[in-house]
Every structure is written in C-alpha cells, then in structure tokens.
Amino acid sequence: MPDVRCSVSDCAYQKDSTCQAPALQVQAKGGLSQGAKVSSCADTQCQSFKPRR
C-alpha cells in the first residue's frame, strides 16, 4: 500500500504521521448511500479508524 499520511494521533494505526492499517476504507459522511457524490474531502471519512488504547 502506498504511504498514506494521517494526523489522527488517537488512531491505533497512526505511526509517525503515517497510516499503518492493513487496508483503508473511506466513505461519504453523514449516512450518504454508497456511490453518493461528494463535493469535497470534508464530505468523506475514514472507516478504518481504530481507537488507540
């Protein structure tokens, strides 16, 4: 997987500002249906997030 920059320090997959998740899932925010059109990155969210313990 290519380097994915991440600044979410509370995510268990974030290390040295890079996402270390085995796979990424990004989807539209706010319950928009699959295939929904979004107008900016603010309309998306990472579903791979796992809280750091």
OpenMM code with the backbone's topology and positions (N, CA, C; nanometers):
from openmm import Vec3, app, unit

residues = "MET PRO ASP VAL ARG CYS SER VAL SER ASP CYS ALA TYR GLN LYS ASP SER THR CYS GLN ALA PRO ALA LEU GLN VAL GLN ALA LYS GLY GLY LEU SER GLN GLY ALA LYS VAL SER SER CYS ALA ASP THR GLN CYS GLN SER PHE LYS PRO ARG ARG".split()
positions = [
    Vec3(0.0856, -0.1175, 0.0000),
    Vec3(0.0000, 0.0000, 0.0000),
    Vec3(0.0900, 0.1235, 0.0000),
    Vec3(0.0536, 0.2256, -0.0764),
    Vec3(0.1330, 0.3499, -0.0769),
    Vec3(0.1239, 0.4193, 0.0589),
    Vec3(0.2191, 0.5077, 0.0852),
    Vec3(0.2168, 0.5845, 0.2098),
    Vec3(0.0921, 0.6711, 0.2144),
    Vec3(0.0207, 0.6616, 0.3260),
    Vec3(-0.0987, 0.7429, 0.3474),
    Vec3(-0.0717, 0.8278, 0.4706),
    Vec3(-0.0712, 0.9582, 0.4534),
    Vec3(-0.0456, 1.0495, 0.5637),
    Vec3(-0.1675, 1.0552, 0.6545),
    Vec3(-0.1422, 1.0546, 0.7869),
    Vec3(-0.2503, 1.0589, 0.8846),
    Vec3(-0.2064, 1.1409, 1.0051),
    Vec3(-0.2908, 1.2321, 1.0488),
    Vec3(-0.2581, 1.3146, 1.1650),
    Vec3(-0.3513, 1.2866, 1.2830),
    Vec3(-0.4250, 1.1760, 1.2789),
    Vec3(-0.5165, 1.1407, 1.3867),
    Vec3(-0.4390, 1.0609, 1.4920),
    Vec3(-0.3867, 1.1300, 1.5911),
    Vec3(-0.2995, 1.0667, 1.6903),
    Vec3(-0.3725, 0.9667, 1.7793),
    Vec3(-0.5059, 0.9720, 1.7851),
    Vec3(-0.5825, 0.8780, 1.8666),
    Vec3(-0.6129, 0.7473, 1.7942),
    Vec3(-0.5678, 0.7326, 1.6703),
    Vec3(-0.5922, 0.6099, 1.5942),
    Vec3(-0.4788, 0.5108, 1.6173),
    Vec3(-0.5142, 0.3854, 1.6430),
    Vec3(-0.4148, 0.2812, 1.6687),
    Vec3(-0.3250, 0.2551, 1.5479),
    Vec3(-0.3719, 0.2873, 1.4278),
    Vec3(-0.2949, 0.2620, 1.3063),
    Vec3(-0.2001, 0.3755, 1.2697),
    Vec3(-0.2085, 0.4885, 1.3369),
    Vec3(-0.1235, 0.6033, 1.3045),
    Vec3(0.0114, 0.5886, 1.3732),
    Vec3(0.1179, 0.5961, 1.2949),
    Vec3(0.2541, 0.5899, 1.3484),
    Vec3(0.3401, 0.6846, 1.2659),
    Vec3(0.4066, 0.7765, 1.3333),
    Vec3(0.4942, 0.8733, 1.2656),
    Vec3(0.4222, 0.9437, 1.1509),
    Vec3(0.2993, 0.9848, 1.1753),
    Vec3(0.2165, 1.0584, 1.0786),
    Vec3(0.1842, 0.9787, 0.9530),
    Vec3(0.1904, 0.8463, 0.9625),
    Vec3(0.1577, 0.7589, 0.8502),
    Vec3(0.0571, 0.6537, 0.8959),
    Vec3(-0.0397, 0.6228, 0.8111),
    Vec3(-0.1376, 0.5192, 0.8421),
    Vec3(-0.0746, 0.3821, 0.8185),
    Vec3(-0.0816, 0.2957, 0.9194),
    Vec3(-0.0259, 0.1608, 0.9105),
    Vec3(-0.1350, 0.0538, 0.9004),
    Vec3(-0.2591, 0.0946, 0.8748),
    Vec3(-0.3695, -0.0015, 0.8636),
    Vec3(-0.3443, -0.0961, 0.7464),
    Vec3(-0.3845, -0.2229, 0.7601),
    Vec3(-0.3641, -0.3184, 0.6505),
    Vec3(-0.4476, -0.2845, 0.5268),
    Vec3(-0.5567, -0.2116, 0.5459),
    Vec3(-0.6422, -0.1688, 0.4355),
    Vec3(-0.7144, -0.0419, 0.4791),
    Vec3(-0.7534, 0.0392, 0.3830),
    Vec3(-0.8273, 0.1619, 0.4121),
    Vec3(-0.9679, 0.1523, 0.3571),
    Vec3(-1.0617, 0.2073, 0.4331),
    Vec3(-1.1985, 0.2196, 0.3840),
    Vec3(-1.2399, 0.3638, 0.4078),
    Vec3(-1.2654, 0.4353, 0.3006),
    Vec3(-1.3088, 0.5743, 0.3070),
    Vec3(-1.4461, 0.5819, 0.2443),
    Vec3(-1.5372, 0.6508, 0.3122),
    Vec3(-1.6733, 0.6613, 0.2576),
    Vec3(-1.7306, 0.7991, 0.2796),
    Vec3(-1.8453, 0.8225, 0.2178),
    Vec3(-1.9151, 0.9502, 0.2316),
    Vec3(-1.9652, 0.9657, 0.3745),
    Vec3(-1.9565, 1.0865, 0.4270),
    Vec3(-2.0018, 1.1176, 0.5630),
    Vec3(-2.1524, 1.1303, 0.5710),
    Vec3(-2.2030, 1.1197, 0.6947),
    Vec3(-2.3412, 1.1537, 0.7223),
    Vec3(-2.4448, 1.0570, 0.6697),
    Vec3(-2.4080, 0.9314, 0.6551),
    Vec3(-2.5058, 0.8329, 0.6129),
    Vec3(-2.5429, 0.8375, 0.4655),
    Vec3(-2.4623, 0.9054, 0.3850),
    Vec3(-2.4901, 0.9066, 0.2415),
    Vec3(-2.4755, 0.7656, 0.1874),
    Vec3(-2.5546, 0.7289, 0.0934),
    Vec3(-2.5525, 0.5938, 0.0396),
    Vec3(-2.4260, 0.5677, -0.0408),
    Vec3(-2.3941, 0.4393, -0.0558),
    Vec3(-2.2787, 0.4000, -0.1350),
    Vec3(-2.2949, 0.4545, -0.2760),
    Vec3(-2.1894, 0.5105, -0.3294),
    Vec3(-2.1943, 0.5690, -0.4616),
    Vec3(-2.2413, 0.7135, -0.4610),
    Vec3(-2.2666, 0.7672, -0.3409),
    Vec3(-2.3116, 0.9063, -0.3310),
    Vec3(-2.2023, 0.9999, -0.3801),
    Vec3(-2.2409, 1.1083, -0.4420),
    Vec3(-2.1446, 1.2075, -0.4897),
    Vec3(-2.1169, 1.3063, -0.3776),
    Vec3(-1.9895, 1.3345, -0.3571),
    Vec3(-1.9494, 1.4327, -0.2568),
    Vec3(-1.8798, 1.5476, -0.3282),
    Vec3(-1.8801, 1.6646, -0.2652),
    Vec3(-1.8235, 1.7819, -0.3311),
    Vec3(-1.6855, 1.8211, -0.2795),
    Vec3(-1.6440, 1.7639, -0.1651),
    Vec3(-1.5110, 1.7966, -0.1125),
    Vec3(-1.4657, 1.6876, -0.0163),
    Vec3(-1.3389, 1.6930, 0.0235),
    Vec3(-1.2865, 1.5941, 0.1173),
    Vec3(-1.3556, 1.6050, 0.2532),
    Vec3(-1.4132, 1.7206, 0.2841),
    Vec3(-1.4865, 1.7379, 0.4094),
    Vec3(-1.6106, 1.6483, 0.4147),
    Vec3(-1.6538, 1.5979, 0.3009),
    Vec3(-1.7713, 1.5110, 0.2933),
    Vec3(-1.7352, 1.3625, 0.3029),
    Vec3(-1.6102, 1.3317, 0.3364),
    Vec3(-1.5658, 1.1928, 0.3457),
    Vec3(-1.5139, 1.1630, 0.4856),
    Vec3(-1.5023, 1.0338, 0.5185),
    Vec3(-1.4470, 0.9937, 0.6474),
    Vec3(-1.3786, 0.8582, 0.6357),
    Vec3(-1.2773, 0.8383, 0.7175),
    Vec3(-1.2032, 0.7122, 0.7207),
    Vec3(-1.2763, 0.6146, 0.8117),
    Vec3(-1.3150, 0.5017, 0.7584),
    Vec3(-1.3823, 0.3991, 0.8369),
    Vec3(-1.2838, 0.2980, 0.8935),
    Vec3(-1.1554, 0.3115, 0.8637),
    Vec3(-1.0541, 0.2200, 0.9142),
    Vec3(-1.0096, 0.2576, 1.0544),
    Vec3(-1.0567, 0.3706, 1.1062),
    Vec3(-1.0166, 0.4187, 1.2383),
    Vec3(-1.0386, 0.3142, 1.3464),
    Vec3(-0.9364, 0.2970, 1.4315),
    Vec3(-0.9447, 0.2078, 1.5462),
    Vec3(-0.8854, 0.2862, 1.6630),
    Vec3(-0.9611, 0.3047, 1.7720),
    Vec3(-0.9097, 0.3848, 1.8835),
    Vec3(-0.7810, 0.3264, 1.9423),
    Vec3(-0.6906, 0.4159, 1.9756),
    Vec3(-0.5661, 0.3752, 2.0426),
    Vec3(-0.5997, 0.3416, 2.1876),
    Vec3(-0.5418, 0.2392, 2.2397),
    Vec3(-0.5663, 0.2013, 2.3801),
    Vec3(-0.4652, 0.2617, 2.4717),
] * unit.nanometer
topology = app.Topology()
chain = topology.addChain("A")
for resn in residues:
    res = topology.addResidue(resn, chain)
    for name in ("N", "CA", "C"):
        topology.addAtom(name, app.Element.getBySymbol(name[0]), res)
